[in-house]
Amino acid sequence: MSSATGRREVLQADRPPLARGPVLAATVAAVIALSITSARYGYGRDELYFAMLPAQWGYVDQPPLTPLIAQFFSTVVADAVWAVRIPATAIMASSIVVVTEIARELGGGRRAQSLCAWAYGSSLLPLLFGHVLLTATLDLLVWPAVILFTMRAVLRNRGQWWIAVGLVVGLSMYNKLLVAMLLVSLAAAMLAVGPRRVLWSRWVVAGVAVALVVGSPNLIYQMTHDWPQLTMGRALAANNAAEVRVAMWPFLLVIFGPPLVPVWCAGSVALLRRPRWRSVRYVAVAFPILLLLVFLAGSQFYYPFGLMTALFAAGCVVVADWSAGSRARHVVVVAAVVLNAGASALIALPVVPVDEVGSTPIPAMNQLVQDQVGWPTYVRQVADVAAALPPAESAGTVVVASNYGEAGAIDRFGPAMGITQVFSPHNELYFVARPPATARTAIVVGASIAFLRPLFASCEIAGVLDNRVAVDNEEQGRSISICRAPVGGWQAVWPAMQHYD
């Protein structure tokens, strides 16, 4: 028997049973917290966008899965914000179990699993992404599941788990192609520190085949549409790279919350140093590789989160061992989790009344709070501008929103206020529809007057967006302009207004 095989058998024999009670309690607590706050504030920017996208195989900025999920729940369950967020809550709850399973796979007993479930389930980014339905919400489940299944394949010496990896990867392609960064990081780490032979095993080849077969419709869409995901990635990098390459480093300290930084740091070190975990140390080695990829890509600074969940789960095993038998240490651990849970809930969830949140630092700390505030108020202000137009001009007037959040809000709330159609040159909406050639007047929302004046014979500011609760979001203070006579017609103006970000 080889030493590697012996280690795997030891880990299999030592793998404890699932701590059902504590894990279930932590999951239920997270579901309750997310459910009772789901209808507060309002729709998120992306949720409004998803609702107005046509059903198709893909879009310039994302594959189809998350928009289809949002549309399904808003149609079948209820046309309400709480209904759209049911899948986000379910995904968050499932991710608690998966991340806890990583700790269990590493030999974590009841204490470690309890710590993992409660600490992860009440930490910052899981609560953020579990509250609002985003494409990033599905990554709460996808990345930890991929890592868990690779660890099971290696630790249990069961190659069949690579089929599960392939299935998850294939399905995740319908959400976004970002999982490729995780796969590259894991593969590079395995080449660096082992187990290298796994990479050319027949089971890994089978897993790759499964991923390609399951994800092939989305890959075909990408190939036949000039790889729009790459186009979007380049656009994000062009807009975000400078900020991301600076912000990603301090953001690592707040992903789970500052009090829990020692947990995932301890997990990183232990994965590299514990002899019993030697066969899965590639997980820790993959982390700096992923950080390098995120730095080079410069798209979004939260991308390392999925891999950090595995480091966090390993750290819970280490911390549970450290605190065992010491009441003082146990109190320190519990206090850190409770303190972090309170701060995370305050920042991530709509706990503060919407009329008061603008006077707190929460919107500056949490962009998702900004993105949920003010939409009906903004739409009413646009509708008031439209209603003030002379009747003769009103018939040939269109409403143009500068971004998809504004467009989604007008599409959602506008019909009740007299606005039956909205256009936007932002991302996929540019291709959905453009103003008709007969439209000579446009109410343009959110764009600067300096940008608009060269595109129209005349433009004037008719109003300013104000959410009335002092939340400084992307729309606050932006202009509502009335622009007449597009120069060269809409066939010339529409391409000039197009933008990806």
Buried (B, 14 or more C-beta within 10 A) or exposed (E): EEEBEEBBBEBBEEBBEBBEEBBBBBBEBBBEBBEEBBEBBBBBBBBBBBBBBEEEBBBBBBBBBBBBBBBBBBEEEEEEBBBBBBBBBBBBBBBBBBBBBBBBBBBBBBBBBBBBBBBBBBBBBBBBBBBBBBBBBBBBBBBBBBBBBBBBBBBBBBBEBBBBBBBBBBBBBBBBBBBBBBBBBBBBBBEEBBBEEBEEBEBBEBBBEBBBEBBEBBBEBBEEBEBBBEBBBBBBBEBBBEEBBEBBEEBBEBBBBBBBBBBBBBBBBBBBEBEBBBBBBBBBBBBEBBBEBBBEBBBBBBBBBBBBBBBBBBBBBBBBBBBEEEEEEBEBBBEBBBBBBEBBBBBBBBBBEBEEBBEBEBBEEBBBBBBBBBBBBBBEBBBBBBEEBEEEEBEBBBBBBBBBBBBBBBBBBBEEBEBEEBBBBBBBBBEBBBBEEEBBBBBBBBBEEEBBBEBBEEBEEBBEBBBEBBBEBBBBEBBBBBBBEBEEEBEEBBEBBBBBE
